[in-house]
C-alpha cells in the first residue's frame, strides 16, 4: 500500500507541475526545502523537538503550546515546519525567538523525508491537528523519533475518507506514539480508524488558550481606519467563494436602513490569499468606497465603507475592534472556520448553517447563548437573513454585549489544553523510546 501511495503522490505531483510553474509564488515556495534540502542546522548534542503546523490557523493555534514547550522542556531545541507559504511567513515572525529553525515540511516521498530527518535528527515530532503523512510517519518512526499528534482533530468528512482504507490507516497509526485529541468525537474516530485506545488522550482545544489582548497593531488599525462606535465595524472573517457576494448584498441592505450617524463599515478577510484580487474585483463593483490594507495609507482609509484585509496573520488583531464577526466557510458546505479567535476577541459572532468542522464547539457556544447561527437556507435567501441578523445586532447593544460576554466566558471555562498537552507529553519526552 505504501508503494501505491507513493506512486499516486508522484502522479499528483506531475499533474501539479503546471501550477508550480504558473503560480510559483504559492506552489513553488520553498521547493528545495520540500525536497529535503533544508537550511543549515548544526547538531550540538541537545535533543530536537520538531513541531509541524500546516498553515496560518495551526501556526497561530500553536502560540500557547510553544510557550509551554519552551518553559517545560528547556533542554530541547525547537524547530518548526509548515506546509504553506503563508504559514511559513507567520511562523518565522511569531516564533523567531523560540524556534532555532523554521522550514517547509518535506514532500511525502521516502527520499525527501529521509533527507529532512537526517538533517534535523528529531527526538520528538509533534504534528498539529492530525497531519497523517504516511511515509513521514513511517520514516520518523524508523529514525527512532517519538511521534505525537497534538490538538488532534478528525472531522466526520476526513474520517469518511480514511475509512475507505482502514487496514492501511491501522498500519500508519501504529507509528504514532501518542494522540492528544481535542474532543471525544475526534478521539473516537481515530480509535475507529485503528489506533490503540491506550495511546489516545483528550486534552481539549489549544485555541481556547490564545491570548487576545490588544496589540500595537490593533491600535494602528484603529487609528489608520478611524474605527469607532459611531461607525460600527462588521468583520467577515475567513470567507470563501461565493460568500463575499452574499455578504456584500447583506451589507447593502443593512447600510440602507441604518441611522445616518451610525452607518456601519465592513471589513472582508478572504480565507485564501490567492483570492485577494478576485474579492477586490467584487468590492469595486459594490458601489461602496473601498480601501485595501496592502495600499499606502491615505485619507480614504478613515471614511471608506469597505476595507479589504489583503494581508496574512493580521486578522486576529482586528477582532478587538469589531462589533460583529461573521465567520466564513459556513454559508456553503465547506464546514466552517474556527469561531474561537473572534470569541477570544470578545466579539458578537455569527455563522452560517454549515459548521460541521467544529460541530462540538459550535454546539457548546449555542448552548451558552454565545453565538448566532443561521438556519439552513437556499442561497437566494441567505443575504436577506444575514442582513436581518446584522441589523438586529447593530440595533441591540444589550444582545451584542451578551453574546460577546458569553463567548468570552466559554473561552475562559475551556482553557487549559496547552497545560494538559504538556502534562501528557512529559512521559514521552522524558523516557527513551526503546525502553
C-alpha positions, 0 to 999 in steps of 0.5 A: 500500500505504501508503494501505491501511495507513493506512486499516486503522490508522484502522479499528483505531483506531475499533474501539479507541475503546471501550477508550480510553474504558473503560480510559483509564488504559492506552489513553488515556495520553498521547493528545495526545502520540500525536497529535503534540502533544508537550511543549515542546522548544526547538531550540538548534542541537545535533543530536537523537538520538531513541531509541524503546523500546516498553515496560518490557523495551526501556526497561530493555534500553536502560540500557547503550546510553544510557550509551554514547550519552551518553559517545560522542556528547556533542554530541547531545541525547537524547530518548526515546519509548515506546509504553506507559504503563508504559514511559513511567513507567520511562523518565522515572525511569531516564533523567531525567538523560540524556534532555532529553525523554521522550514517547509515540511518535506514532500511525502516521498521516502527520499525527501523525508529521509533527507529532512530527518537526517538533517534535523535528527528529531527526538520528538515530532509533534504534528498539529491537528492530525497531519497523517503523512504516511511515509513521514510517519513511517520514516520518523518512526524508523529514525527512532523519533517519538511521534505525537499528534497534538490538538488532534482533530478528525472531522466526520468528512476526513474520517469518511475518507480514511475509512475507505482504507482502514487496514492501511490507516491501522498500519500508519497509526501504529507509528504514532506514539501518542494522540492528544485529541481535542474532543471525544468525537475526534478521539473516537474516530481515530480509535475507529480508524485503528489506533490503540485506545491506550495511546489516545488522550483528550486534552481539549482545544489549544485555541481556547488558550490564545491570548487576545489582548490588544496589540500595537497593531490593533491600535494602528488599525484603529487609528489608520481606519478611524474605527469607532462606535459611531461607525460600527465595524462588521468583520467577515472573517475567513470567507470563501467563494461565493460568500463575499457576494452574499455578504456584500448584498447583506451589507447593502441592505443593512447600510440602507436602513441604518441611522445616518450617524451610525452607518456601519463599515465592513471589513472582508478577510478572504480565507485564501490569499490567492483570492485577494484580487478576485474579492477586490474585483467584487468590492469595486463593483459594490458601489461602496468606497473601498480601501485595501490594507496592502495600499499606502495609507491615505485619507480614504482609509478613515471614511471608506465603507469597505476595507479589504484585509489583503494581508496574512496573520493580521486578522486576529488583531482586528477582532478587538475592534469589531462589533460583529464577526461573521465567520466564513466557510459556513454559508456553503458546505465547506464546514466552517472556520474556527469561531474561537479567535473572534470569541477570544476577541470578545466579539458578537459572532455569527455563522452560517448553517454549515459548521460541521468542522467544529460541530462540538464547539459550535454546539457548546457556544449555542448552548451558552447563548454565545453565538448566532447561527443561521438556519439552513437556507437556499442561497437566494435567501441567505443575504436577506437573513444575514442582513436581518441578523446584522441589523438586529445586532447593530440595533441591540447593544444589550444582545451584542454585549451578551453574546460577546460576554458569553463567548468570552466566558466559554473561552475562559471555562475551556482553557487549559489544553496547552497545560494538559498537552504538556502534562501528557507529553512529559512521559514521552519526552522524558523516557527513551523510546526503546525502553 
